[in-house]
Amino acid sequence: MTKADRVAVIIGVGEINDRPSASEAGLDSVELMAAAARLANADAGGNWLENCDWLAITPQISFRDYDVPAMLPKALGIAPATVFQANIPNGDTPVRHLNDAANAIASGDASVCLLVGGEALRESARRAAAAGSSKNLFAGSLASASDLRRRYGLITPSDIYPLYENACRAAWGQTLAEGQAETAEIWSRLSQVAAGAEGAWLKQAKTPDEIIKISADNRLIAFPYSKLMVANTSVNQGAAVLITTLAKTRAAGIPDRQLIYIGAGAAAHEDDDPLVRSDWTGTVAMEVVLKQVMKANQLQTADLDHVELYSCFPCVPKLARRALNLGLKKPLSVHGGLTFGGGPIGNYMLHATAAMVRSLRHSGRYGLLFGNGGYCTHNHAIVLARNPIKDIEFPQNYHVQDLADAQRTAIPATDEYYEGSAVIETYTVFYEHDGAAKFAVVLARNALGARLFSRVDASDENGIHFLTSGEAEPVGSRGYTKREGDILYWRCSHTASHS
């Protein structure tokens, strides 16, 4: 093999947004994937799909009974030697597949790689409604949740990520208003990007005030997040990326302006149990991954012309931009984020990859892709470049888990039944569809450092007000727990009436 046979380049990208009317049938997940793959093939000039010998699929949850690895090749009329699907649909999955494709090409195990994913979430919901049933997107999360998580309602991502948000705000010395203002600024800029992004789902720019203002169309989900601050999963979206060797592009006469090179990547994770965290003010795995990917590609933050920082919930790009020392004025997405670009469960970063390829074809030299999966659990970052990056060699070992593990502080013990004085570590409040508080969950530490999980019922109006008003910072304040059955209840030491 020549050196050019071992260099991986992206040659084609494709995206599809399927928007049938309420009464019309839409495409299912496999049909979305096939349509996106054909668009990527056309973008690459055609005649690539039939030569695909390596197919990586981001799992879909819209049609859980589908055997996608069997159905998709048949739908495309191809027979790759390697076909695999990730175990679960994590937000970092497409970035890992990019890294794996570059490794497969460099090792001679592949010559034409197709990365694909699709979610027909709106279509599956429509079909369920027509059949008189409903769909629970996070049924898997509920099934795998521990007894402790079930007791306190910490099941879905929207239940967990606010714990990071509130802890980080306090750690960064922000008031509630300042933390929300940062979210509003970032999310407004995401909406502006989506308004001009080819593959975005929602193309309507929002002002910071529109992001913050609570209304019937922007109801509270879990404090302090509203609907316009969380991933939009009501989408039918598919995306695909075609990768081949530099040698094949030369033989096919593909112009250099079409090619985007794959740089080095880095990956690390936290514990799969979202409650097993050393603290809630960041994740070591995320910080290590972002710093190591920059080091591996010999780049400084100022070298990045374009970035895509995963944005399922505001705490993620907030943490990532601080790790990279990125200012608020730089757009943190090329696709528009999971609220506006669309949140097709695990496949968002493949849409972001397509958008990054288009961005680099148009301008700039370097683009950073950062995917985050689970509950701030899985992290994978990689650099794409307009030209080859000097001294980057594949195949590479992109795992930096040892570095993350070496820097992680001890996980505190959990005391499920402690009664007494403790200090709030973080918290959130969950809401009904009409905006009324359902209940709050407070995480606290006792004098021995053990972590406590406790609840504040909606009937405790003073407690809910203290946690949400912004009049004082709840994190770091002292209260106490009292046990009733299997549940600990939190009482704030702050008992002044707000009436």
N, C-alpha and C positions, 0 to 999 in steps of 0.2 A: 504493500500500500504506500502511496505517496503521502506527503504531509497534507496536501489538499483533500485527500480522502478521509482524513481524520478531523477536519475542521467543520463544526456544525454551524449552519446558517439558517435563519428563518427566511423562507421564500414566499409564504402565502398566509393570509389571515382571513377569516370569515366570521361574520356575526349575523344573527337573525333575531328579530323581535316579531313574534306572531301575535297579532291583535284582531282576532275574529270578533264579530259582534256577539252580544249576549246569547243570541239564539243559534249562532253558527258553531260548527265543530272546528276546533283548532287542531294544530299538530300535537302529537304526543312527544315524549322526550326523545325517543329514538329518531323520529322524523325531524325534530329540531337539530339533533346532532348531524344527521345525514345532510340536511340542507346547509348547515354551517360548513361542513367538510367540503361540499361542492363549491361553495363560495370561496373557500380558501384555495381550492384547486384552481379556480378561475383566476383568482388574484395572482397565483404563481405562474399563470400562463397556460395551464392545462397539462394533461398527460402525466400527472404525478400520482394521483390516487391509485391507479392500476398497478403502480410499482411500489406501493406502500408495503414495507415489510415489518413495521413496528407500530403498534396502535396502543395508545394509553388513554384510558377513559376515566373521567371524573364521575364517581357514582351519582345517580339521581334518586330522588325519593318520591317523585310525583307518581310514578307507576311502579310500586315496589315489587310487583310480581314479574316484571320484565327481566329477561336474561339478556342484558344489553350486549355483553361480549359476543354472544351468539347472533343476536338480531342485527346489530349494526353492520358488521362486515357483509352480511347477506344483503342488507338494504343498499349498500354501496357497491356491491358486486366485486369485492376485493377479498383476498385471502392472505393477510399478513402472517408471517412465520411466528411473530410474537404479538399476542393480544392479552392485555391485562387491564384490570380495573382496580383502583385503590379500594382498601377495605371499607372506609367510611368517607363521606363527603366533607372533608375539612377545607377550610379556607386557604390553607397552604398547599393543597394537593396539586393544582396546576403549576405552581412554581417548582415543586419537586419534580413533576413530570418534565419540565423544561430541562432541569439539571440532569435527570436520568436520560433524556434523549441525547443530550450532548455527550454524556458518558458512553452511551450505546454506540454512537457514531464513531467516537474516538477509539473505542475498543474493537471496532469492526463488526459489531453485532447487529448493526442496522445501517441502512443507507438512505431510506426515506421514512421519516417518522410523522405520524399524525397524532396530535393531541386534541381531544374533543370532549365536550360536555354539553349538557342541556337539561333544562328543567321546565316542564309544562305545568307549573303550579296552578296557574289560573284555569287551565284546561282540565286538570284533574279535579279541581274544586267544582267546576261547572258540571262535569260528568257525575260527580258524587251527589251534587244537589239535584240533578235531574233524576237520579235514582232514589232520591228521598233519604240520603245519608249525608254525613259530614266527614271531613278529613282532619286528623290531628297531625300536623307537620312534625311535632316533636314527641310522637308516641315512643320513639326509640329512646329519647332522653328520659322520659318517665319510667320506662321499663328498666333502664340501667341505673337509675338514681338510688342512692343509699337510703336507708331508713331515716337518717338524720336530715337529708335533703328533702325528703317527702314531708317530714314533720313540719318543716319551716317554709315549704313552698319554693325551694331553690332548685328549680328543675330546668327551665329553659335558659338560653343565653341572655334574654332580657331580664331574667331574675338575678343573674350573676354579675354581669358587667357593671351595673350601677355601684356595686360594692367597690370596684376599682375607682370609679369616678369620684365618689365621695371621699374616699381615703386619699386619693391623689390631690384633690382640690385643697384639702387641709394641709397636706404635706408641702404643697407648693406655696402655701401662705395666701391662697386666694379666698376671697369671700365667695358666697354663693353667687352673687351677681357677677363677679369677675370670672368665675368658672363658666357660668352660662354664656357670658359674653364671648369667651374664647370659643366655645362650641358653636355659637351662632356665626362668628366670623369664619371659622373653618367650613361649616356646612353651607353657608351662603356661597362661598367660593367653589365648593363642590357642585352646587346647583348651577353656577355659571359655566363651569366646565361641561357639565352634562348637557346644557342647552346647546352647545356646539359640537358634541361628541357624536360620531356616526352611529355607534351602537347603543347609546344610552336609552333607557326606558322612559324616563320623565325628562322632558326638555323644556322646563319652565324655571327660570332663575328666581330665586327667593332672596329677599333681603334678610339681614340679621334679625330685624324685628319680627318678621314672619316666622322665622325658625323658633324664636323664643315664645311668642305669644300663644297662649293656650286657648283653643277654640274647639268647636265641634269637629272640625277637620284636622285638628292638631291636638288631640287629647293626650293627657298624661298616660304613660305606659308604666314606668317604674322610676321613681324619683332618682335623679332629676330629669329623666329622659321623656320626651314627648314623641309623638308619631313621626315628626319630621327629623328626628335625631337617630332613628334606628333603621336597620336594614328593611327594605321593601321586598317582601317575598311574594307579592302578588304579581308575578311575571311569567311570561312564556319566552324564554331566551335560550339561545344556543350559540356556542362559539367553537372555533377550531383554528389550529395553527399547524402549518406544514413546515417541517425541518428536513434539510438534506445536507449533503456534503458540499464543500466548496468546489470540489472537482466536478461534481455533477452539474452545478450551476454554470461552470465554465463550458462544459460540453454542450449544455442546452442553450448557451448564449444569453443567459439572464443578465441584464445590466446590473452593474454594481449598486446603483441607486435603489434597487429592489431588495438588496440583502441587508439583514441585520444579524450581527454576530452575538453569540452567547458567551458571556463572561463567567467568572467564578461565582459560586453560590455558597451559602452557609445555612445550617439548620440545627435547631435544638428545641427542646420541649420542656414543659413543666409536667407535674404529675397529672395523670388523666382524671383523677378525682378533683373537681374544681374547688373543693373546700380545703384541699391540701396545698396550702400556700404559706410561705414563710411570712409574708405580709401582703398588704393590698395596695402598696404604693408603687408598684411596678413589677416587672418580671425579669429575673436575671437572664433567662433564655432569650427574651426579645432583645435586650440590650447587647448581649454577647453576639448574637447573630448579626445585628446591624453594624456593630463595630468591626466584626471579623469580615463581613462581606466587603466593606470599604477597604480594609487592609489587604485582602486577597487580590483586589483589583487595582491596588495602588492608587486609590482615589481619595480626594478630600471632598467635603460637602459642597464646596464651591464648584467642583467639577460636574456636579449633577445638573444636567439641563432639564430633565423631567423626572418626576418621582410618582410612584403609586404606593401610598401607605394604606394598608387595609383599614376599612372604615365601617365595620359593622355597627360599632357604637363609638361615641366620641373619645372615650378614654384610650382607645388603641392608637389612632393617629396622634393624639396628644402625647402619649408616652414615646412613640416612635420619633416624632419630630424633635423631642428633647434629646433623645439618644443621638440623633444626627446633628443637633444644633441647627435645625431649620427654623427660620422665622415664620411668623404668621402670614406674611404677605406672599409667600411662595405657594402656588397651588400644590396641594398634596395628592392630586389625582390627575390622570389623563383621560379617565373614563367617566368620572362624576360621582364616584362613591356608591355604596350599597343602598343608600336612600334614593338617589336620583338616577344613577347609572343602572341600578337594579341589583337585587340580591338573590341570584339563583342558587341559594344554599352554598355548595362547595365550589361552584364554577365561576365565581366572580372574577378571580384573577386571570382566567383565560380570556375573558372580555378585556380586562386591563392590559393583558399582553398584546392583544390585537390593537388596542388603542395606542400602546407604547410603540409598537412597530410603525404605525402610521405617523406618530409624532416624530420619531427619529428619522423616518424617510423624509420628512418635511424640514426638520431643523434639529440642530444639536448633535452632540457626540455620545453622551452617556445617559442612560435611564435606569433607575433603580425600581425593581419590583419587590414589594414586601407583602407576603401573605401570612395571615394569622388564622389559626383554626381552633376549634373546640371552645374552651372558655378561657381565652388568653393562654392557651395551652401549647399549640404547635406553631412554630415560627420557621419560615424559610424565606430567604432573600436571595436575589440574583441580579446581576447587572447585564443589561443589553447595550450594545454599542454599535455605532455607525461603521466603525472600522475595527479590525482585530485589536485586542488588548494585549500589550506586550507582556511576554513571560507567563501567559496563562496556558496551562497544559491540562489536557483531558486524556483519559478519565481522571476525575478528581474525587477525593474523599471529602464531601461537603459537611460531614457531621462535626459539629463543634460542641457536642454534649459534654465532654470532659471539662471543657473550659467553663461551661455554665454551672456544672455540678460543683466545681471547685470554688466558685464564687457565691453559691447559694448559702444563706444562713439557715439555721435549724428551723424545722417546722414545729410550731408550738403544739403541745398536747391539747386535746379537746376534753373539756369537762362538761359532759352533757347535763349534769344535774346540780351544778353548783348554785347555792343560794347565798347572796350577800353582795357586798360592794364590788364594783368593777368599773372600768373605764372604756368608753366606746372606742372601738377600733375602726369600724365603718358600719354602714347601714343602708337601707333603701325602704321605700314605701310602694306598695302595689295598689293599682287603681281599678275600679269598675269601668265599664264602657261609658257610663254617664259622668265620669270624672270624680266620683266619690271614692275616698280612700277605703281599701279593703282591709289591709293590715300592714304593719311594718315589721321588718326583720332587723335586729340589731346584733352585730358581732362585737364582743367586748373581751377584755383581758382582766383576769383577777390579779391579786397581789403576787401570786406565784407564777404569773405569766401564761397560765392556761387560757385557751380561747373558749368563749362561751357563745352559744347561739340562743337568741331569745326573740320574743314576739311582742309587738304592741298592737292591741286590737284597735279597730276604728273607733270604738266607744271611748277610748282614752284620748279625747280631743286635745287636751293639753300636751300629751306626749307626741301626737302626730304634728301638732303645730310647732313644737320645739324642733322636731326633726326637719321640717320643711320650710319654715318661715324665713330663714336667713337672718333672723335677729341675733342669733349667736351661733357659733360653730359647735355642732353636736360632737364631732370627732374630738376625742380628748376629754370630754366632759364625763363626770362621774354620775353613776346611778346605781341601781341594785336589781338583782334578779330574785324572783320568787317562783317556786315550782308549783304547778298545778297539773297533776297527772304526769304525762311524758313531756310536757311543754314548760319551758322557762319563760316567764313574762318579765319584760323590762319596765322599770319605773325610773323616770328621770328624777334626779335630785332637784332639777329646775321645775318648780311646781306652780309658778305664777300663772294666774288666769290670763287668757288672751281675749276674754270677752269684753 
